């Protein structure tokens, strides 16, 4: 089991980290059984109620399957898991599979361009205000990551589809962590600066072409990321 703690964890956090890292590093591979609650509690030095609560939380996200009267089984979580596991996965970025970030960017490409078009038409003044602040951005990866996330939140908030915000919210933690990595690239920051300018101009021109602008920069972000990784 791999554990990397910067500070002491509460029993429930400690238990989750121990179990999850053991799943992610294949100590307990998909299809295998976890030890019983009693054995886990003894090995981890925590109470059985703590283990039980942790397992129930992991089962809700899709990491494991609790089978009454039978051992708890590790799922193939990439097939059985839900979007809720993304926030948990963000805390264990060292275990992300190859191509994960590209897949995440491709999902965004399929989700947000049409959403942005609708949102810009519904709330142009809000987008003009936000995009007008882009020129004030510090040349800093965290500043870009936060600003870009806020722009995507505006897209889903104002597209008038109540499902979109629910989907995007599940990406919050993983996106914020990985966006800082992406925006550490100077080429990525320059690409986004051009994007914000074009987006602003499009909104000011009655929203013409917003969808194509958003789609274009999202496609470019995938190319930038893949070029850096090769």
C-alpha positions as CSV (number, residue, x, y, z in Angstrom):
1,X,0.0,0.0,0.0
2,X,1.3,3.4,-1.0
3,X,0.6,6.4,1.3
4,X,2.0,9.9,1.0
5,X,0.8,12.1,3.8
6,X,1.8,15.7,4.2
7,X,0.0,15.9,7.5
8,X,-1.8,13.4,9.8
9,X,-5.2,12.2,8.4
10,X,-8.4,11.6,10.4
11,X,-9.2,7.9,10.7
12,X,-11.8,8.0,7.9
13,X,-9.4,9.8,5.5
14,X,-6.6,7.5,6.4
15,X,-8.8,4.4,5.8
16,X,-10.0,5.7,2.5
17,X,-6.5,6.5,1.3
18,X,-5.1,3.1,2.4
19,X,-7.9,1.2,0.6
20,X,-8.0,3.3,-2.5
21,X,-4.2,3.3,-3.1
22,X,-4.3,-0.4,-2.7
23,X,-6.9,-0.6,-5.4
24,X,-5.1,1.9,-7.7
25,X,-1.7,0.2,-7.3
26,X,-3.4,-3.2,-8.1
27,X,-2.7,-4.7,-4.6
28,X,-6.4,-5.4,-4.9
29,X,-7.0,-5.6,-8.6
30,X,-10.4,-5.4,-10.4
31,X,-12.3,-8.7,-9.7
32,X,-10.4,-9.5,-6.5
33,X,-11.9,-9.5,-3.0
34,X,-11.1,-7.2,-0.2
35,X,-10.3,-8.6,3.2
36,X,-13.2,-8.6,5.7
37,X,-14.1,-5.5,7.7
38,X,-12.5,-7.1,10.8
39,X,-9.2,-7.8,9.0
40,X,-9.1,-4.4,7.4
41,X,-9.8,-2.7,10.8
42,X,-7.0,-4.7,12.5
43,X,-4.5,-4.0,9.7
44,X,-5.3,-0.3,9.5
45,X,-5.6,0.2,13.3
46,X,-9.1,1.7,13.0
47,X,-12.6,0.7,14.2
48,X,-14.9,-1.5,12.2
49,X,-17.5,1.3,11.9
50,X,-14.9,3.5,10.3
51,X,-14.1,0.7,7.8
52,X,-17.7,0.1,7.1
53,X,-18.5,3.7,6.5
54,X,-15.5,4.1,4.2
55,X,-16.5,1.0,2.2
56,X,-20.0,2.3,1.8
57,X,-18.7,5.6,0.4
58,X,-16.5,3.8,-2.0
59,X,-19.3,1.5,-3.1
60,X,-21.5,4.6,-3.9
61,X,-18.8,5.9,-6.2
62,X,-18.4,2.6,-7.9
63,X,-15.0,1.5,-6.7
64,X,-16.2,-1.7,-5.0
65,X,-19.3,-3.9,-4.8
66,X,-20.5,-4.8,-1.3
67,X,-22.2,-8.2,-1.4
68,X,-24.1,-9.2,1.7
69,X,-22.9,-12.6,2.9
70,X,-20.0,-12.6,0.5
71,X,-16.6,-10.8,0.3
72,X,-16.6,-7.2,-1.0
73,X,-15.3,-7.2,-4.6
74,X,-13.2,-4.6,-6.4
75,X,-15.0,-3.3,-9.5
76,X,-13.5,-2.5,-12.8
77,X,-14.1,1.1,-11.8
78,X,-13.5,2.6,-15.2
79,X,-16.6,0.6,-16.4
80,X,-18.7,0.5,-13.2
81,X,-17.8,3.9,-11.7
82,X,-19.8,7.1,-11.9
83,X,-18.8,10.7,-12.4
84,X,-18.6,11.1,-8.6
85,X,-15.3,9.2,-8.5
86,X,-13.6,11.9,-10.5
87,X,-13.3,14.1,-7.5
88,X,-11.8,11.3,-5.5
89,X,-9.5,10.3,-8.3
90,X,-8.1,13.9,-8.4
91,X,-6.6,13.3,-5.0
92,X,-4.6,10.4,-6.4
93,X,-3.3,12.0,-9.7
94,X,-0.2,9.8,-9.6
95,X,-2.4,6.8,-10.5
96,X,-4.2,8.4,-13.5
97,X,-3.9,6.2,-16.6
98,X,-2.1,7.3,-19.7
99,X,-4.4,9.4,-21.9
100,X,-6.7,10.4,-19.0
101,X,-6.2,14.1,-19.5
102,X,-6.7,13.8,-23.3
103,X,-9.9,11.9,-22.6
104,X,-11.0,14.6,-20.2
105,X,-10.3,17.3,-22.8
106,X,-12.2,15.4,-25.4
107,X,-15.2,15.1,-23.1
108,X,-15.1,18.8,-22.6
109,X,-15.0,19.3,-26.4
110,X,-18.2,17.3,-26.8
111,X,-20.0,19.0,-24.0
112,X,-19.4,22.7,-23.9
113,X,-19.2,24.4,-27.3
114,X,-23.0,24.3,-28.0
115,X,-23.6,25.1,-24.3
116,X,-21.4,28.2,-24.6
117,X,-23.3,29.4,-27.7
118,X,-26.6,29.2,-25.9
119,X,-25.2,30.8,-22.7
120,X,-23.6,33.7,-24.5
121,X,-26.9,34.4,-26.2
122,X,-28.8,34.2,-22.9
123,X,-26.5,36.4,-20.8
124,X,-24.2,38.4,-23.0
125,X,-23.4,41.1,-20.5
126,X,-22.2,38.6,-18.0
127,X,-19.8,37.1,-20.5
128,X,-18.6,40.5,-21.7
129,X,-17.8,41.4,-18.1
130,X,-15.9,38.2,-17.4
131,X,-14.0,38.1,-20.7
132,X,-13.2,41.8,-20.3
133,X,-11.1,40.9,-17.3
134,X,-8.9,38.4,-19.2
135,X,-6.3,41.1,-20.0
136,X,-5.8,41.6,-16.2
137,X,-4.8,37.9,-15.7
138,X,-1.5,37.3,-14.0
139,X,0.9,35.2,-16.1
140,X,0.4,32.4,-13.6
141,X,-0.9,28.9,-14.1
142,X,-3.2,28.9,-11.1
143,X,-4.7,32.3,-12.1
144,X,-5.4,31.0,-15.6
145,X,-6.9,27.7,-14.2
146,X,-9.3,29.5,-11.9
147,X,-10.3,32.1,-14.5
148,X,-10.9,29.4,-17.2
149,X,-12.9,27.2,-14.7
150,X,-15.1,30.3,-13.9
151,X,-15.7,30.8,-17.6
152,X,-16.9,27.2,-18.0
153,X,-19.1,27.6,-15.0
154,X,-20.8,30.6,-16.7
155,X,-21.3,28.5,-19.8
156,X,-23.3,25.8,-17.9
157,X,-25.0,28.2,-15.6
158,X,-26.5,30.3,-18.3
159,X,-27.3,27.7,-21.0
160,X,-30.6,27.0,-19.2
161,X,-30.1,23.3,-19.0
162,X,-30.2,22.2,-15.4
163,X,-28.3,19.0,-16.1
164,X,-25.1,20.7,-17.4
165,X,-24.1,22.2,-14.1
166,X,-24.5,18.9,-12.3
167,X,-22.1,17.2,-14.8
168,X,-19.5,20.0,-14.7
169,X,-19.5,20.1,-10.9
170,X,-18.3,16.5,-10.8
171,X,-15.2,17.6,-12.8
172,X,-14.4,20.5,-10.4
173,X,-11.6,19.0,-8.3
174,X,-9.9,17.0,-11.1
175,X,-10.1,19.9,-13.5
176,X,-8.6,22.4,-11.1
177,X,-5.7,20.2,-10.4
178,X,-5.0,19.2,-14.0
179,X,-5.7,22.7,-15.4
180,X,-2.8,24.1,-13.3
181,X,-0.5,21.6,-15.0
182,X,-1.8,22.5,-18.5
183,X,-1.5,26.2,-17.9
184,X,2.0,25.9,-16.7
185,X,2.8,25.7,-20.4
186,X,3.4,29.1,-21.9
187,X,1.9,28.0,-25.3
188,X,-1.3,27.1,-23.4
189,X,-1.6,30.5,-21.7
190,X,-1.0,32.3,-25.0
191,X,-3.6,30.1,-26.8
192,X,-6.2,30.9,-24.1
193,X,-5.5,34.7,-24.3
194,X,-6.3,34.6,-28.0
195,X,-9.4,32.6,-27.2
196,X,-10.7,35.0,-24.6
197,X,-10.2,37.9,-27.0
198,X,-12.0,36.1,-29.8
199,X,-14.8,35.0,-27.5
200,X,-15.3,38.5,-26.3
201,X,-15.5,39.9,-29.8
202,X,-18.0,37.3,-30.8
203,X,-20.3,38.0,-27.8
204,X,-20.1,41.7,-28.6
205,X,-21.1,40.9,-32.2
206,X,-24.5,39.3,-31.2
207,X,-22.8,36.0,-30.2
208,X,-22.0,35.0,-33.8
209,X,-19.5,32.1,-34.0
210,X,-19.2,31.5,-30.3
211,X,-19.6,27.7,-30.7
212,X,-16.9,27.5,-33.4
213,X,-14.5,29.6,-31.3
214,X,-14.9,27.5,-28.2
215,X,-14.7,24.3,-30.2
216,X,-11.6,25.5,-32.0
217,X,-9.7,26.3,-28.8
218,X,-10.7,23.1,-27.2
219,X,-9.4,21.2,-30.2
220,X,-6.2,23.2,-30.0
221,X,-5.8,22.4,-26.2
222,X,-5.8,18.7,-27.1
223,X,-3.1,19.2,-29.7
224,X,-1.0,21.3,-27.3
225,X,-1.3,18.7,-24.6
226,X,-0.5,15.8,-26.9
227,X,2.5,17.5,-28.4
228,X,4.0,18.2,-25.0
229,X,3.5,14.6,-24.0
230,X,5.3,13.1,-27.1
